[in-house]
Structures are given as C-alpha cells and as structure tokens.
Amino acid sequence: MRVLVDNGHGENTPGKRSPDGRLREWSYTREIADMVIFGLRKKGVDAERIVKEDTDVPLSERCRRANDIYKETGKKAILVSIHCNAAGSGTNWMNARGWSVFVSNNASSNSKKMAECLGQIAECIPVPVRKPMPDQLYWQQNLAICRDTNCPAVLTENFFQDNKEDVEYLLSPEGKQTVAQIHIDGIVKYLGL
C-alpha cells in the first residue's frame, strides 16, 4: 500500500497564515508531511508527497496525480491531505481550537475507517478533537481533494493557525512531533500494521 501525502496550499496562496505571520500553512504542512513520510518509511510503509512544488498546485492536478498513482499501484494507495484550520480571514486572532479530520460527502467506508483511525489516535494522545457529534470522530464535507480522488482519502485540519495558543503549540517541537505522530500512528492503525 502506498500512502500519498498532500500538503495543503503553496507559498503563493493568499492568506493561509497566522495573523502575526509566524506560521505559514504552506511551509508548515510540508514540514509535517516530510516528518510523516519519514516516520512511515521507518515502519516499512511506502509513502510519498504528491506535491513537491512550493507553489500552489491546483486541486484538479493534485487529484489527477493521486488518481494516476492509485491506478498504477493496482488500487493500492490512500491519500491524506494535511492542513491547518482557520476560523477567520487570517487578519485577527480567533478563539476556535483543536484538531479535526474530514472525509467527503461521497466518502467510501475505507475513507471513513481511516478518519476513525486518525481520530482515535488523536483522542488517545490526547489532543482536543473537534467533532460534529459526540460519537462521530470525523466531519463530512464537500472537499475536492477527498471527493475527486478514487482512493480512500481524508483531510486533516491540524489545529488553528489563527488561534494564539494553537500556533504556539504548532510551532513547538512537541506540537510538530504530536501532529506528525497522529498521522503516522493513525495510518499504521488503518493499515493494520
């Protein structure tokens, strides 16, 4: 099984940063994606980033890349798209906090299972997990990266880039390691390793 890691947005994407500019989503998610890939490979899992560019790659192109690899591997691939959440426009600090995972409205049972695995790991660490309902660990939304890929796919929103406490945590060595570990352990759990 090949794990495809999509790191959200590019350096040229407007906004997508903390109000003080210390956290830039494009850079942060690439760092986390690389940590996840390194951690998975140490466990013998085949993993790669599908966006190697620093510029923003259109969603249609990211989905095409994932679908091509899914086909090439004989339908033996999964996709995890890594992001940081935001409650506002990025100009002001907001109050929303926490970690969450999403699947598309048309999600397969495998996508939902992967989201459950990631959510269970996040709860066990523990970090504050945002849920749509107390007994449901994942959100369903019309997200192109999950909707338009053929493989099981999830999107994680790793805390809020417009919340001061979340940003401090995200930028700390402990926070980075925790965010990477949620992904590594959640994917390993999903794969049954």
Buried (B, 14 or more C-beta within 10 A) or exposed (E): BBBBBBBBBBBEBEEBBBBEEEBBBBBBBBBBBBBBBEBBEEEEBBBBBBBEEEEBBEBEEBBBBBBEBBEEBEEEBBBBBBBBBBBBEBEEBBEBBBBBBBBBEEBBEBBBBBBBBBBBBBBEBEBEBBBEEEEEBBBBBEBBBBBBBBBBBBBBBBBBBBBBEBBEBBEEEEBBEBBBBBBBBBBBBBBEE
